[in-house]
Amino acid sequence: MLSKEENLLFIRELGRLQADFENCSDDQVRSSIHQDILLLLKALSMTAMK
């Protein structure tokens, strides 16, 4: 289980990734950022279940 600080850190990183995704014009980079977002969301959801 993640600590409160770790959880906040990951949520902050999700926000940064979202901003990068919205501001990126390169489709290949956007796809990579999108995959990172999905991976981080999956990791967060898995740790929340425990």
All heavy atoms as atom14 arrays in JSON, in Angstrom:
{
  "sequence": "MLSKEENLLFIRELGRLQADFENCSDDQVRSSIHQDILLLLKALSMTAMK",
  "atom14_mask": [
    [1, 1, 1, 1, 1, 1, 1, 1, 0, 0, 0, 0, 0, 0],
    [1, 1, 1, 1, 1, 1, 1, 1, 0, 0, 0, 0, 0, 0],
    [1, 1, 1, 1, 1, 1, 0, 0, 0, 0, 0, 0, 0, 0],
    [1, 1, 1, 1, 1, 1, 1, 1, 1, 0, 0, 0, 0, 0],
    [1, 1, 1, 1, 1, 1, 1, 1, 1, 0, 0, 0, 0, 0],
    [1, 1, 1, 1, 1, 1, 1, 1, 1, 0, 0, 0, 0, 0],
    [1, 1, 1, 1, 1, 1, 1, 1, 0, 0, 0, 0, 0, 0],
    [1, 1, 1, 1, 1, 1, 1, 1, 0, 0, 0, 0, 0, 0],
    [1, 1, 1, 1, 1, 1, 1, 1, 0, 0, 0, 0, 0, 0],
    [1, 1, 1, 1, 1, 1, 1, 1, 1, 1, 1, 0, 0, 0],
    [1, 1, 1, 1, 1, 1, 1, 1, 0, 0, 0, 0, 0, 0],
    [1, 1, 1, 1, 1, 1, 1, 1, 1, 1, 1, 0, 0, 0],
    [1, 1, 1, 1, 1, 1, 1, 1, 1, 0, 0, 0, 0, 0],
    [1, 1, 1, 1, 1, 1, 1, 1, 0, 0, 0, 0, 0, 0],
    [1, 1, 1, 1, 0, 0, 0, 0, 0, 0, 0, 0, 0, 0],
    [1, 1, 1, 1, 1, 1, 1, 1, 1, 1, 1, 0, 0, 0],
    [1, 1, 1, 1, 1, 1, 1, 1, 0, 0, 0, 0, 0, 0],
    [1, 1, 1, 1, 1, 1, 1, 1, 1, 0, 0, 0, 0, 0],
    [1, 1, 1, 1, 1, 0, 0, 0, 0, 0, 0, 0, 0, 0],
    [1, 1, 1, 1, 1, 1, 1, 1, 0, 0, 0, 0, 0, 0],
    [1, 1, 1, 1, 1, 1, 1, 1, 1, 1, 1, 0, 0, 0],
    [1, 1, 1, 1, 1, 1, 1, 1, 1, 0, 0, 0, 0, 0],
    [1, 1, 1, 1, 1, 1, 1, 1, 0, 0, 0, 0, 0, 0],
    [1, 1, 1, 1, 1, 1, 0, 0, 0, 0, 0, 0, 0, 0],
    [1, 1, 1, 1, 1, 1, 0, 0, 0, 0, 0, 0, 0, 0],
    [1, 1, 1, 1, 1, 1, 1, 1, 0, 0, 0, 0, 0, 0],
    [1, 1, 1, 1, 1, 1, 1, 1, 0, 0, 0, 0, 0, 0],
    [1, 1, 1, 1, 1, 1, 1, 1, 1, 0, 0, 0, 0, 0],
    [1, 1, 1, 1, 1, 1, 1, 0, 0, 0, 0, 0, 0, 0],
    [1, 1, 1, 1, 1, 1, 1, 1, 1, 1, 1, 0, 0, 0],
    [1, 1, 1, 1, 1, 1, 0, 0, 0, 0, 0, 0, 0, 0],
    [1, 1, 1, 1, 1, 1, 0, 0, 0, 0, 0, 0, 0, 0],
    [1, 1, 1, 1, 1, 1, 1, 1, 0, 0, 0, 0, 0, 0],
    [1, 1, 1, 1, 1, 1, 1, 1, 1, 1, 0, 0, 0, 0],
    [1, 1, 1, 1, 1, 1, 1, 1, 1, 0, 0, 0, 0, 0],
    [1, 1, 1, 1, 1, 1, 1, 1, 0, 0, 0, 0, 0, 0],
    [1, 1, 1, 1, 1, 1, 1, 1, 0, 0, 0, 0, 0, 0],
    [1, 1, 1, 1, 1, 1, 1, 1, 0, 0, 0, 0, 0, 0],
    [1, 1, 1, 1, 1, 1, 1, 1, 0, 0, 0, 0, 0, 0],
    [1, 1, 1, 1, 1, 1, 1, 1, 0, 0, 0, 0, 0, 0],
    [1, 1, 1, 1, 1, 1, 1, 1, 0, 0, 0, 0, 0, 0],
    [1, 1, 1, 1, 1, 1, 1, 1, 1, 0, 0, 0, 0, 0],
    [1, 1, 1, 1, 1, 0, 0, 0, 0, 0, 0, 0, 0, 0],
    [1, 1, 1, 1, 1, 1, 1, 1, 0, 0, 0, 0, 0, 0],
    [1, 1, 1, 1, 1, 1, 0, 0, 0, 0, 0, 0, 0, 0],
    [1, 1, 1, 1, 1, 1, 1, 1, 0, 0, 0, 0, 0, 0],
    [1, 1, 1, 1, 1, 1, 1, 0, 0, 0, 0, 0, 0, 0],
    [1, 1, 1, 1, 1, 0, 0, 0, 0, 0, 0, 0, 0, 0],
    [1, 1, 1, 1, 1, 1, 1, 1, 0, 0, 0, 0, 0, 0],
    [1, 1, 1, 1, 1, 1, 1, 1, 1, 0, 0, 0, 0, 0]
  ],
  "atom14_positions": [
    [[0.85, -1.18, 0.0], [0.0, 0.0, 0.0], [0.89, 1.24, 0.0], [1.91, 1.29, 0.67], [-0.9, -0.02, 1.22], [-1.84, 1.11, 1.28], [-3.39, 0.47, 1.91], [-4.48, 1.73, 1.43], [0.0, 0.0, 0.0], [0.0, 0.0, 0.0], [0.0, 0.0, 0.0], [0.0, 0.0, 0.0], [0.0, 0.0, 0.0], [0.0, 0.0, 0.0]],
    [[0.48, 2.24, -0.75], [1.24, 3.48, -0.85], [0.95, 4.38, 0.36], [-0.16, 4.41, 0.86], [0.86, 4.23, -2.11], [1.21, 3.58, -3.44], [0.67, 4.42, -4.59], [2.7, 3.39, -3.58], [0.0, 0.0, 0.0], [0.0, 0.0, 0.0], [0.0, 0.0, 0.0], [0.0, 0.0, 0.0], [0.0, 0.0, 0.0], [0.0, 0.0, 0.0]],
    [[1.99, 5.12, 0.74], [1.76, 6.14, 1.77], [1.0, 7.3, 1.15], [0.91, 7.43, -0.08], [3.1, 6.61, 2.34], [3.79, 7.39, 1.38], [0.0, 0.0, 0.0], [0.0, 0.0, 0.0], [0.0, 0.0, 0.0], [0.0, 0.0, 0.0], [0.0, 0.0, 0.0], [0.0, 0.0, 0.0], [0.0, 0.0, 0.0], [0.0, 0.0, 0.0]],
    [[0.5, 8.17, 1.99], [-0.23, 9.34, 1.51], [0.67, 10.21, 0.62], [0.24, 10.69, -0.43], [-0.74, 10.14, 2.69], [-1.58, 11.33, 2.32], [-2.1, 12.05, 3.55], [-2.93, 13.25, 3.18], [-3.46, 13.93, 4.37], [0.0, 0.0, 0.0], [0.0, 0.0, 0.0], [0.0, 0.0, 0.0], [0.0, 0.0, 0.0], [0.0, 0.0, 0.0]],
    [[1.92, 10.36, 1.03], [2.87, 11.18, 0.26], [3.16, 10.56, -1.11], [3.24, 11.26, -2.11], [4.17, 11.35, 1.04], [4.04, 12.21, 2.28], [3.47, 11.44, 3.47], [3.47, 10.19, 3.47], [3.01, 12.11, 4.41], [0.0, 0.0, 0.0], [0.0, 0.0, 0.0], [0.0, 0.0, 0.0], [0.0, 0.0, 0.0], [0.0, 0.0, 0.0]],
    [[3.33, 9.24, -1.13], [3.58, 8.56, -2.41], [2.38, 8.69, -3.33], [2.53, 8.94, -4.53], [3.89, 7.08, -2.17], [5.22, 6.84, -1.51], [5.39, 5.41, -1.05], [4.41, 4.79, -0.58], [6.53, 4.91, -1.14], [0.0, 0.0, 0.0], [0.0, 0.0, 0.0], [0.0, 0.0, 0.0], [0.0, 0.0, 0.0], [0.0, 0.0, 0.0]],
    [[1.21, 8.53, -2.79], [-0.02, 8.65, -3.57], [-0.13, 10.04, -4.18], [-0.44, 10.2, -5.36], [-1.23, 8.33, -2.7], [-2.46, 8.05, -3.51], [-2.41, 7.41, -4.54], [-3.59, 8.53, -3.03], [0.0, 0.0, 0.0], [0.0, 0.0, 0.0], [0.0, 0.0, 0.0], [0.0, 0.0, 0.0], [0.0, 0.0, 0.0], [0.0, 0.0, 0.0]],
    [[0.14, 11.07, -3.38], [0.08, 12.44, -3.88], [1.13, 12.69, -4.96], [0.87, 13.39, -5.94], [0.27, 13.43, -2.73], [-0.91, 13.52, -1.76], [-0.53, 14.41, -0.56], [-2.16, 14.02, -2.43], [0.0, 0.0, 0.0], [0.0, 0.0, 0.0], [0.0, 0.0, 0.0], [0.0, 0.0, 0.0], [0.0, 0.0, 0.0], [0.0, 0.0, 0.0]],
    [[2.3, 12.1, -4.79], [3.36, 12.23, -5.79], [2.91, 11.64, -7.13], [3.09, 12.26, -8.18], [4.62, 11.53, -5.3], [5.8, 11.54, -6.25], [6.36, 12.94, -6.41], [6.88, 10.6, -5.73], [0.0, 0.0, 0.0], [0.0, 0.0, 0.0], [0.0, 0.0, 0.0], [0.0, 0.0, 0.0], [0.0, 0.0, 0.0], [0.0, 0.0, 0.0]],
    [[2.3, 10.47, -7.1], [1.84, 9.84, -8.33], [0.7, 10.63, -8.97], [0.64, 10.75, -10.19], [1.42, 8.39, -8.08], [2.57, 7.46, -7.84], [2.56, 6.59, -6.77], [3.65, 7.45, -8.7], [3.62, 5.73, -6.56], [4.72, 6.59, -8.49], [4.71, 5.73, -7.42], [0.0, 0.0, 0.0], [0.0, 0.0, 0.0], [0.0, 0.0, 0.0]],
    [[-0.18, 11.16, -8.16], [-1.27, 11.97, -8.7], [-0.72, 13.23, -9.34], [-1.17, 13.64, -10.42], [-2.3, 12.29, -7.59], [-3.04, 11.0, -7.21], [-3.28, 13.37, -8.05], [-3.91, 11.12, -5.98], [0.0, 0.0, 0.0], [0.0, 0.0, 0.0], [0.0, 0.0, 0.0], [0.0, 0.0, 0.0], [0.0, 0.0, 0.0], [0.0, 0.0, 0.0]],
    [[0.27, 13.85, -8.71], [0.9, 15.04, -9.29], [1.56, 14.69, -10.63], [1.46, 15.44, -11.6], [1.94, 15.59, -8.32], [2.45, 16.95, -8.72], [3.41, 17.54, -7.7], [2.99, 17.32, -6.33], [3.81, 16.91, -5.35], [5.08, 16.71, -5.58], [3.36, 16.74, -4.13], [0.0, 0.0, 0.0], [0.0, 0.0, 0.0], [0.0, 0.0, 0.0]],
    [[2.2, 13.54, -10.68], [2.84, 13.11, -11.93], [1.8, 12.87, -13.02], [2.03, 13.18, -14.18], [3.69, 11.87, -11.7], [4.42, 11.38, -12.92], [5.39, 12.39, -13.52], [5.85, 13.3, -12.8], [5.69, 12.27, -14.73], [0.0, 0.0, 0.0], [0.0, 0.0, 0.0], [0.0, 0.0, 0.0], [0.0, 0.0, 0.0], [0.0, 0.0, 0.0]],
    [[0.66, 12.32, -12.64], [-0.42, 12.15, -13.62], [-0.85, 13.49, -14.2], [-1.09, 13.6, -15.41], [-1.63, 11.47, -12.97], [-1.61, 9.96, -12.91], [-2.78, 9.45, -12.07], [-1.63, 9.35, -14.28], [0.0, 0.0, 0.0], [0.0, 0.0, 0.0], [0.0, 0.0, 0.0], [0.0, 0.0, 0.0], [0.0, 0.0, 0.0], [0.0, 0.0, 0.0]],
    [[-0.93, 14.5, -13.37], [-1.29, 15.83, -13.85], [-0.25, 16.37, -14.83], [-0.6, 16.97, -15.85], [0.0, 0.0, 0.0], [0.0, 0.0, 0.0], [0.0, 0.0, 0.0], [0.0, 0.0, 0.0], [0.0, 0.0, 0.0], [0.0, 0.0, 0.0], [0.0, 0.0, 0.0], [0.0, 0.0, 0.0], [0.0, 0.0, 0.0], [0.0, 0.0, 0.0]],
    [[1.02, 16.15, -14.52], [2.08, 16.6, -15.42], [2.02, 15.87, -16.76], [2.19, 16.47, -17.83], [3.44, 16.39, -14.78], [3.71, 17.32, -13.64], [5.1, 17.09, -13.07], [5.28, 17.91, -11.9], [5.94, 17.54, -10.82], [6.51, 16.35, -10.78], [6.06, 18.35, -9.8], [0.0, 0.0, 0.0], [0.0, 0.0, 0.0], [0.0, 0.0, 0.0]],
    [[1.79, 14.56, -16.68], [1.68, 13.78, -17.92], [0.49, 14.25, -18.74], [0.58, 14.35, -19.97], [1.56, 12.29, -17.6], [2.83, 11.59, -17.15], [2.5, 10.19, -16.63], [3.85, 11.52, -18.28], [0.0, 0.0, 0.0], [0.0, 0.0, 0.0], [0.0, 0.0, 0.0], [0.0, 0.0, 0.0], [0.0, 0.0, 0.0], [0.0, 0.0, 0.0]],
    [[-0.62, 14.55, -18.08], [-1.81, 15.02, -18.8], [-1.52, 16.34, -19.5], [-1.9, 16.54, -20.66], [-2.99, 15.17, -17.82], [-4.26, 15.62, -18.49], [-4.83, 14.6, -19.45], [-4.7, 13.4, -19.25], [-5.46, 15.07, -20.5], [0.0, 0.0, 0.0], [0.0, 0.0, 0.0], [0.0, 0.0, 0.0], [0.0, 0.0, 0.0], [0.0, 0.0, 0.0]],
    [[-0.83, 17.24, -18.8], [-0.48, 18.53, -19.41], [0.46, 18.33, -20.59], [0.29, 18.96, -21.64], [0.17, 19.44, -18.36], [0.0, 0.0, 0.0], [0.0, 0.0, 0.0], [0.0, 0.0, 0.0], [0.0, 0.0, 0.0], [0.0, 0.0, 0.0], [0.0, 0.0, 0.0], [0.0, 0.0, 0.0], [0.0, 0.0, 0.0], [0.0, 0.0, 0.0]],
    [[1.45, 17.44, -20.44], [2.36, 17.14, -21.55], [1.59, 16.58, -22.74], [1.83, 16.95, -23.88], [3.43, 16.14, -21.12], [4.46, 16.71, -20.18], [4.52, 17.96, -20.04], [5.2, 15.93, -19.57], [0.0, 0.0, 0.0], [0.0, 0.0, 0.0], [0.0, 0.0, 0.0], [0.0, 0.0, 0.0], [0.0, 0.0, 0.0], [0.0, 0.0, 0.0]],
    [[0.65, 15.69, -22.46], [-0.16, 15.06, -23.51], [-0.95, 16.12, -24.27], [-0.99, 16.13, -25.5], [-1.1, 14.03, -22.89], [-1.98, 13.33, -23.87], [-1.51, 12.27, -24.62], [-3.29, 13.73, -24.05], [-2.32, 11.62, -25.55], [-4.11, 13.09, -24.96], [-3.62, 12.04, -25.71], [0.0, 0.0, 0.0], [0.0, 0.0, 0.0], [0.0, 0.0, 0.0]],
    [[-1.58, 17.03, -23.54], [-2.42, 18.05, -24.17], [-1.59, 19.05, -24.98], [-2.08, 19.57, -25.98], [-3.22, 18.79, -23.1], [-4.28, 17.93, -22.46], [-4.96, 18.58, -21.27], [-4.63, 19.74, -20.95], [-5.82, 17.92, -20.67], [0.0, 0.0, 0.0], [0.0, 0.0, 0.0], [0.0, 0.0, 0.0], [0.0, 0.0, 0.0], [0.0, 0.0, 0.0]],
    [[-0.35, 19.29, -24.57], [0.48, 20.3, -25.24], [1.37, 19.72, -26.33], [2.04, 20.48, -27.04], [1.35, 21.02, -24.21], [0.52, 21.86, -23.28], [-0.45, 22.48, -23.69], [0.89, 21.87, -22.02], [0.0, 0.0, 0.0], [0.0, 0.0, 0.0], [0.0, 0.0, 0.0], [0.0, 0.0, 0.0], [0.0, 0.0, 0.0], [0.0, 0.0, 0.0]],
    [[1.38, 18.43, -26.49], [2.28, 17.78, -27.45], [1.61, 17.69, -28.83], [0.45, 17.31, -28.95], [2.63, 16.39, -26.95], [3.82, 15.54, -28.0], [0.0, 0.0, 0.0], [0.0, 0.0, 0.0], [0.0, 0.0, 0.0], [0.0, 0.0, 0.0], [0.0, 0.0, 0.0], [0.0, 0.0, 0.0], [0.0, 0.0, 0.0], [0.0, 0.0, 0.0]],
    [[2.38, 18.02, -29.85], [1.84, 17.95, -31.21], [2.35, 16.74, -31.98], [1.86, 16.45, -33.07], [2.18, 19.23, -31.96], [3.59, 19.38, -32.03], [0.0, 0.0, 0.0], [0.0, 0.0, 0.0], [0.0, 0.0, 0.0], [0.0, 0.0, 0.0], [0.0, 0.0, 0.0], [0.0, 0.0, 0.0], [0.0, 0.0, 0.0], [0.0, 0.0, 0.0]],
    [[3.31, 16.02, -31.43], [3.89, 14.85, -32.08], [3.07, 13.61, -31.7], [3.01, 13.23, -30.53], [5.35, 14.69, -31.65], [6.05, 13.56, -32.35], [5.59, 12.4, -32.25], [7.09, 13.83, -32.99], [0.0, 0.0, 0.0], [0.0, 0.0, 0.0], [0.0, 0.0, 0.0], [0.0, 0.0, 0.0], [0.0, 0.0, 0.0], [0.0, 0.0, 0.0]],
    [[2.44, 12.99, -32.69], [1.56, 11.85, -32.42], [2.29, 10.68, -31.76], [1.72, 10.01, -30.9], [0.89, 11.37, -33.7], [-0.17, 12.33, -34.2], [-0.67, 13.14, -33.38], [-0.5, 12.27, -35.39], [0.0, 0.0, 0.0], [0.0, 0.0, 0.0], [0.0, 0.0, 0.0], [0.0, 0.0, 0.0], [0.0, 0.0, 0.0], [0.0, 0.0, 0.0]],
    [[3.53, 10.45, -32.13], [4.27, 9.34, -31.55], [4.57, 9.6, -30.07], [4.43, 8.7, -29.24], [5.57, 9.13, -32.33], [6.13, 7.75, -32.24], [7.24, 7.53, -33.25], [7.84, 8.47, -33.76], [7.52, 6.27, -33.54], [0.0, 0.0, 0.0], [0.0, 0.0, 0.0], [0.0, 0.0, 0.0], [0.0, 0.0, 0.0], [0.0, 0.0, 0.0]],
    [[4.94, 10.82, -29.75], [5.21, 11.19, -28.36], [3.92, 11.17, -27.55], [3.88, 10.68, -26.42], [5.92, 12.56, -28.27], [6.09, 13.0, -26.83], [7.27, 12.51, -28.97], [0.0, 0.0, 0.0], [0.0, 0.0, 0.0], [0.0, 0.0, 0.0], [0.0, 0.0, 0.0], [0.0, 0.0, 0.0], [0.0, 0.0, 0.0], [0.0, 0.0, 0.0]],
    [[2.84, 11.68, -28.15], [1.54, 11.65, -27.46], [1.12, 10.23, -27.12], [0.62, 9.97, -26.04], [0.46, 12.3, -28.33], [0.45, 13.8, -28.29], [-0.61, 14.38, -29.23], [-1.97, 13.97, -28.9], [-2.8, 14.69, -28.15], [-2.42, 15.84, -27.66], [-4.01, 14.25, -27.89], [0.0, 0.0, 0.0], [0.0, 0.0, 0.0], [0.0, 0.0, 0.0]],
    [[1.35, 9.33, -28.05], [1.02, 7.92, -27.81], [1.84, 7.36, -26.65], [1.31, 6.64, -25.8], [1.27, 7.11, -29.08], [1.0, 5.75, -28.85], [0.0, 0.0, 0.0], [0.0, 0.0, 0.0], [0.0, 0.0, 0.0], [0.0, 0.0, 0.0], [0.0, 0.0, 0.0], [0.0, 0.0, 0.0], [0.0, 0.0, 0.0], [0.0, 0.0, 0.0]],
    [[3.1, 7.71, -26.59], [3.97, 7.26, -25.5], [3.51, 7.83, -24.16], [3.47, 7.11, -23.15], [5.41, 7.66, -25.8], [6.26, 7.25, -24.77], [0.0, 0.0, 0.0], [0.0, 0.0, 0.0], [0.0, 0.0, 0.0], [0.0, 0.0, 0.0], [0.0, 0.0, 0.0], [0.0, 0.0, 0.0], [0.0, 0.0, 0.0], [0.0, 0.0, 0.0]],
    [[3.16, 9.1, -24.16], [2.66, 9.73, -22.93], [1.36, 9.07, -22.49], [1.15, 8.8, -21.31], [2.47, 11.25, -23.13], [3.83, 11.93, -23.35], [1.75, 11.87, -21.93], [3.73, 13.38, -23.81], [0.0, 0.0, 0.0], [0.0, 0.0, 0.0], [0.0, 0.0, 0.0], [0.0, 0.0, 0.0], [0.0, 0.0, 0.0], [0.0, 0.0, 0.0]],
    [[0.5, 8.79, -23.45], [-0.78, 8.14, -23.14], [-0.54, 6.77, -22.5], [-1.21, 6.41, -21.52], [-1.61, 8.01, -24.42], [-2.97, 7.45, -24.17], [-3.31, 6.17, -24.53], [-4.07, 7.99, -23.6], [-4.55, 5.94, -24.18], [-5.03, 7.03, -23.63], [0.0, 0.0, 0.0], [0.0, 0.0, 0.0], [0.0, 0.0, 0.0], [0.0, 0.0, 0.0]],
    [[0.39, 6.02, -23.03], [0.72, 4.71, -22.45], [1.26, 4.86, -21.03], [0.93, 4.07, -20.14], [1.73, 3.97, -23.33], [1.17, 3.51, -24.66], [-0.04, 2.62, -24.49], [-0.04, 1.68, -23.71], [-1.1, 2.92, -25.22], [0.0, 0.0, 0.0], [0.0, 0.0, 0.0], [0.0, 0.0, 0.0], [0.0, 0.0, 0.0], [0.0, 0.0, 0.0]],
    [[2.07, 5.89, -20.79], [2.58, 6.16, -19.44], [1.44, 6.48, -18.47], [1.42, 6.01, -17.33], [3.57, 7.32, -19.45], [4.88, 6.98, -20.11], [5.16, 5.77, -20.35], [5.65, 7.91, -20.41], [0.0, 0.0, 0.0], [0.0, 0.0, 0.0], [0.0, 0.0, 0.0], [0.0, 0.0, 0.0], [0.0, 0.0, 0.0], [0.0, 0.0, 0.0]],
    [[0.47, 7.26, -18.95], [-0.68, 7.61, -18.12], [-1.46, 6.35, -17.75], [-1.81, 6.13, -16.59], [-1.58, 8.63, -18.84], [-0.88, 9.99, -18.93], [-2.95, 8.76, -18.15], [-1.57, 11.0, -19.83], [0.0, 0.0, 0.0], [0.0, 0.0, 0.0], [0.0, 0.0, 0.0], [0.0, 0.0, 0.0], [0.0, 0.0, 0.0], [0.0, 0.0, 0.0]],
    [[-1.72, 5.51, -18.74], [-2.47, 4.28, -18.49], [-1.74, 3.36, -17.52], [-2.34, 2.76, -16.62], [-2.75, 3.55, -19.8], [-3.69, 4.24, -20.77], [-3.81, 3.44, -22.06], [-5.05, 4.48, -20.14], [0.0, 0.0, 0.0], [0.0, 0.0, 0.0], [0.0, 0.0, 0.0], [0.0, 0.0, 0.0], [0.0, 0.0, 0.0], [0.0, 0.0, 0.0]],
    [[-0.43, 3.25, -17.68], [0.37, 2.4, -16.8], [0.34, 2.93, -15.36], [0.16, 2.16, -14.42], [1.81, 2.33, -17.31], [2.76, 1.44, -16.52], [2.3, 0.0, -16.56], [4.16, 1.57, -17.1], [0.0, 0.0, 0.0], [0.0, 0.0, 0.0], [0.0, 0.0, 0.0], [0.0, 0.0, 0.0], [0.0, 0.0, 0.0], [0.0, 0.0, 0.0]],
    [[0.49, 4.22, -15.2], [0.46, 4.81, -13.86], [-0.92, 4.66, -13.23], [-1.03, 4.34, -12.03], [0.87, 6.28, -13.93], [1.12, 7.0, -12.62], [2.04, 6.23, -11.69], [1.69, 8.38, -12.89], [0.0, 0.0, 0.0], [0.0, 0.0, 0.0], [0.0, 0.0, 0.0], [0.0, 0.0, 0.0], [0.0, 0.0, 0.0], [0.0, 0.0, 0.0]],
    [[-1.97, 4.84, -14.0], [-3.33, 4.64, -13.48], [-3.55, 3.2, -13.04], [-4.15, 2.94, -11.99], [-4.37, 5.03, -14.53], [-4.57, 6.52, -14.74], [-5.45, 6.76, -15.96], [-5.16, 7.17, -13.51], [0.0, 0.0, 0.0], [0.0, 0.0, 0.0], [0.0, 0.0, 0.0], [0.0, 0.0, 0.0], [0.0, 0.0, 0.0], [0.0, 0.0, 0.0]],
    [[-3.04, 2.27, -13.83], [-3.18, 0.85, -13.48], [-2.43, 0.54, -12.19], [-2.95, -0.15, -11.31], [-2.66, -0.02, -14.62], [-2.84, -1.5, -14.37], [-2.4, -2.32, -15.56], [-2.58, -3.8, -15.29], [-2.17, -4.61, -16.42], [0.0, 0.0, 0.0], [0.0, 0.0, 0.0], [0.0, 0.0, 0.0], [0.0, 0.0, 0.0], [0.0, 0.0, 0.0]],
    [[-1.22, 1.06, -12.07], [-0.42, 0.82, -10.86], [-1.13, 1.42, -9.63], [-1.18, 0.78, -8.57], [0.97, 1.42, -11.02], [0.0, 0.0, 0.0], [0.0, 0.0, 0.0], [0.0, 0.0, 0.0], [0.0, 0.0, 0.0], [0.0, 0.0, 0.0], [0.0, 0.0, 0.0], [0.0, 0.0, 0.0], [0.0, 0.0, 0.0], [0.0, 0.0, 0.0]],
    [[-1.65, 2.62, -9.78], [-2.36, 3.25, -8.66], [-3.61, 2.46, -8.27], [-3.9, 2.29, -7.09], [-2.74, 4.69, -9.0], [-1.63, 5.7, -8.89], [-2.05, 7.03, -9.49], [-1.19, 5.88, -7.46], [0.0, 0.0, 0.0], [0.0, 0.0, 0.0], [0.0, 0.0, 0.0], [0.0, 0.0, 0.0], [0.0, 0.0, 0.0], [0.0, 0.0, 0.0]],
    [[-4.34, 1.98, -9.25], [-5.56, 1.24, -8.95], [-5.23, -0.1, -8.29], [-5.96, -0.55, -7.4], [-6.41, 1.02, -10.19], [-5.79, 0.13, -11.08], [0.0, 0.0, 0.0], [0.0, 0.0, 0.0], [0.0, 0.0, 0.0], [0.0, 0.0, 0.0], [0.0, 0.0, 0.0], [0.0, 0.0, 0.0], [0.0, 0.0, 0.0], [0.0, 0.0, 0.0]],
    [[-4.13, -0.71, -8.68], [-3.73, -1.99, -8.07], [-3.31, -1.8, -6.6], [-3.61, -2.63, -5.76], [-2.62, -2.63, -8.87], [-3.08, -3.15, -10.22], [-1.74, -3.78, -11.23], [-1.26, -5.22, -10.31], [0.0, 0.0, 0.0], [0.0, 0.0, 0.0], [0.0, 0.0, 0.0], [0.0, 0.0, 0.0], [0.0, 0.0, 0.0], [0.0, 0.0, 0.0]],
    [[-2.62, -0.72, -6.32], [-2.19, -0.48, -4.95], [-3.35, -0.05, -4.07], [-3.35, -0.27, -2.86], [-1.06, 0.56, -4.87], [-1.51, 1.78, -5.42], [0.18, 0.09, -5.59], [0.0, 0.0, 0.0], [0.0, 0.0, 0.0], [0.0, 0.0, 0.0], [0.0, 0.0, 0.0], [0.0, 0.0, 0.0], [0.0, 0.0, 0.0], [0.0, 0.0, 0.0]],
    [[-4.37, 0.55, -4.67], [-5.53, 1.0, -3.9], [-6.39, -0.17, -3.45], [-7.08, -0.09, -2.45], [-6.37, 1.97, -4.73], [0.0, 0.0, 0.0], [0.0, 0.0, 0.0], [0.0, 0.0, 0.0], [0.0, 0.0, 0.0], [0.0, 0.0, 0.0], [0.0, 0.0, 0.0], [0.0, 0.0, 0.0], [0.0, 0.0, 0.0], [0.0, 0.0, 0.0]],
    [[-6.33, -1.29, -4.19], [-7.15, -2.45, -3.85], [-6.59, -3.23, -2.66], [-7.3, -3.97, -2.03], [-7.25, -3.38, -5.06], [-8.14, -2.84, -6.15], [-8.45, -4.09, -7.39], [-7.22, -3.67, -8.58], [0.0, 0.0, 0.0], [0.0, 0.0, 0.0], [0.0, 0.0, 0.0], [0.0, 0.0, 0.0], [0.0, 0.0, 0.0], [0.0, 0.0, 0.0]],
    [[-5.32, -3.06, -2.39], [-4.7, -3.85, -1.32], [-4.93, -3.25, 0.04], [-5.21, -2.17, 0.25], [-3.2, -3.98, -1.6], [-2.93, -4.8, -2.83], [-1.47, -4.94, -3.04], [-1.22, -5.78, -4.29], [0.16, -5.97, -4.58], [0.0, 0.0, 0.0], [0.0, 0.0, 0.0], [0.0, 0.0, 0.0], [0.0, 0.0, 0.0], [0.0, 0.0, 0.0]]
  ]
}
